């Protein structure tokens, strides 16, 4: 079977587990060399091993995206090895505490915004030049249903994802007529992840879709064509 992304390079954040790991492994199976980033080296090594065992190739880059200097160092390292970046998957995020808006802790809210929004902008800014060098650069940002349908107690997380949506859609408009870059907002919906378990501790993970299903849907979308700025709700 022909691999859809042979000789392509992809970078996936939050790739040590859950949806990020599933996407990274799916891209690896499709022939892409995958750069894996997350804070936990052990988790990244496990994903890398699975990619290699399946016949793919990957490189791990443990880092904390909330440290802006680490993003710059990653950009330098990637640009020294590759002339372009074909796919950038922005998956890393934190939920924070589910609480009324009036009770949101300012320090924690700052952390949520730093990772879910500010770090995402820094990643786009850092890798924009490499995406432009690709014949078909693709930016995928993992969002959430609450970014469009606000829900009680989810204000901090939802606000960060709503802002991410606007950021990515603005970037899509900016790059639409001057490059081959296309942007996709991916809303996984109810998926069996650690974050989901924190939000819904009484839910049986077996009753909702697994991360691999999200990865398969993304691969199908990336195989085809779509308008830049499209939102894919699963």
C-alpha positions in Angstrom: 0.0 0.0 0.0 1.3 3.5 -0.9 2.3 5.6 2.0 0.6 9.0 1.9 3.4 10.9 3.5 6.6 9.3 2.4 9.6 11.6 2.5 7.5 14.2 4.5 8.5 15.6 7.9 6.0 16.2 10.7 6.2 17.7 14.1 3.7 16.7 16.8 3.4 18.3 20.2 2.0 16.5 23.2 3.1 13.3 21.5 3.9 11.2 24.6 0.4 9.8 25.0 -3.3 10.0 24.0 -4.3 11.8 20.8 -0.8 13.2 20.2 0.8 9.8 20.4 -1.9 8.2 18.1 -1.4 11.0 15.5 2.4 10.6 15.6 2.2 6.8 15.1 -0.3 7.2 12.3 1.9 9.7 10.5 4.8 7.3 11.0 2.9 4.5 9.4 2.2 6.7 6.5 5.9 7.3 5.9 6.5 10.6 7.5 9.5 11.2 9.7 7.9 12.4 12.9 9.5 14.8 15.4 7.9 14.0 18.8 7.7 16.7 21.5 6.4 16.6 25.1 7.7 17.1 28.6 8.2 13.4 29.4 11.1 11.8 27.7 10.0 8.3 28.8 6.7 8.6 27.1 8.3 10.0 24.0 10.7 7.1 23.9 7.9 4.6 24.1 6.1 6.2 21.1 9.3 6.4 19.2 9.9 2.7 19.7 6.4 1.9 18.5 6.9 4.0 15.4 10.2 2.2 14.7 8.7 -1.2 15.3 6.1 -0.4 12.7 8.8 0.4 10.1 8.6 4.2 10.5 11.1 6.8 11.7 11.0 9.4 14.4 13.1 11.8 16.5 12.2 12.8 20.1 12.7 16.3 21.5 11.7 16.5 25.1 10.8 20.1 26.1 8.4 22.3 28.0 6.4 24.5 25.5 5.7 27.0 28.2 9.4 27.9 28.2 9.6 30.1 25.1 13.4 29.6 24.8 12.8 25.9 24.3 10.6 26.5 21.3 13.3 28.7 19.7 15.9 25.9 20.3 13.6 23.4 18.8 13.2 25.6 15.7 16.9 25.9 15.3 17.5 22.1 15.7 14.8 21.2 13.2 15.8 23.9 10.6 19.4 22.6 10.8 18.3 19.1 9.8 15.4 19.7 7.4 14.9 22.4 4.8 11.1 22.3 5.3 8.4 21.1 7.6 5.4 19.5 5.9 3.1 19.1 8.9 2.9 20.8 12.3 0.4 19.3 14.7 -0.4 21.5 17.7 -1.8 19.1 20.2 -0.3 19.9 23.6 -2.8 21.5 26.0 -3.8 21.6 29.7 -7.3 21.4 31.1 -6.9 23.4 34.3 -9.4 23.2 37.1 -13.1 23.1 36.1 -14.6 25.9 38.2 -17.0 28.9 38.0 -15.6 31.9 36.1 -15.8 34.0 39.3 -13.6 31.4 41.1 -10.9 31.0 38.4 -7.4 31.1 40.0 -5.4 33.7 38.2 -2.1 31.9 38.4 -3.6 28.7 37.0 -5.4 30.6 34.3 -2.2 32.2 33.3 -0.7 28.7 32.9 -3.6 27.5 30.8 -3.3 30.5 28.5 0.4 30.2 28.3 0.3 26.6 27.0 -3.0 26.5 25.2 -2.6 29.9 23.4 0.7 31.7 23.8 2.9 28.7 23.2 0.8 27.8 20.1 1.4 31.2 18.6 5.2 30.8 19.4 5.2 27.5 17.6 3.5 29.0 14.5 5.9 31.9 14.5 8.9 29.6 14.8 7.9 27.1 12.2 6.2 29.4 9.7 9.3 29.8 7.6 9.7 26.0 7.4 6.1 25.4 6.6 6.4 28.0 3.8 9.2 25.9 2.3 7.0 22.8 2.0 5.2 22.2 -1.2 2.1 21.5 0.9 2.6 22.7 4.4 -0.2 21.7 6.8 -0.9 23.2 10.2 -3.3 21.2 12.4 -4.4 22.6 15.7 -6.4 20.4 18.2 -9.3 22.4 19.6 -12.5 21.5 21.5 -16.2 21.6 21.2 -16.4 24.0 24.1 -14.6 26.7 22.1 -17.9 27.2 20.2 -20.4 25.9 22.7 -19.5 27.4 26.2 -20.3 25.2 29.2 -20.6 26.0 32.9 -17.3 25.6 34.8 -15.3 25.2 31.6 -14.7 29.0 31.1 -10.9 29.0 31.4 -10.2 26.1 29.1 -12.9 27.1 26.7 -11.6 30.7 26.5 -8.1 29.4 25.7 -9.4 27.2 22.9 -11.7 29.8 21.5 -8.8 32.2 21.2 -6.7 29.4 19.6 -9.5 28.9 17.0 -9.4 32.6 16.1 -5.6 32.6 16.0 -5.4 29.7 13.6 -8.2 31.0 11.4 -6.5 34.4 11.1 -3.2 32.6 10.2 -5.2 30.6 7.6 -6.4 33.9 6.0 -2.9 35.4 6.1 -1.3 32.5 4.3 -4.1 31.6 2.0 -3.0 33.5 -1.2 0.7 33.8 -0.6 1.8 30.2 0.2 0.7 26.6 0.0 0.0 26.4 3.7 -3.4 25.1 4.8 -4.7 25.1 8.3 -7.1 22.6 9.9 -8.8 22.9 13.3 -9.4 19.4 14.7 -12.1 18.9 17.4 -11.7 15.3 18.6 -15.0 15.2 20.5 -15.4 12.7 23.3 -12.2 10.6 23.3 -10.6 8.3 25.8 -7.7 10.4 27.1 -6.2 11.3 30.5 -7.6 14.8 30.1 -11.1 13.4 29.5 -10.8 11.2 32.5 -10.0 14.2 34.7 -13.0 16.1 33.3 -15.4 13.1 33.5 -14.0 10.8 36.2 -17.1 8.6 36.3 -17.2 7.9 32.6 -16.3 4.5 31.2 -13.5 5.1 28.6 -14.6 2.0 26.7 -17.9 3.8 25.8 -16.2 6.5 23.8 -13.9 6.6 20.8 -10.2 5.8 21.2 -7.3 8.2 20.2 -6.5 6.0 17.2 -9.9 6.8 15.7 -9.1 10.5 15.9 -5.7 9.9 14.2 -7.4 7.9 11.4 -9.8 10.7 10.7 -7.0 13.2 10.6 -5.0 11.1 8.2 -8.0 10.8 5.9 -8.4 14.6 6.0 -4.7 15.2 5.3 -4.7 12.7 2.4 -7.3 14.8 0.7 -7.9 18.5 0.1 -9.7 21.0 2.3 -10.2 24.7 2.5 -7.7 26.4 4.8 -9.3 27.2 8.1 -11.6 24.2 7.9 -12.9 22.8 11.3 -13.1 19.1 11.5 -15.6 18.0 14.3 -15.5 14.3 15.1 
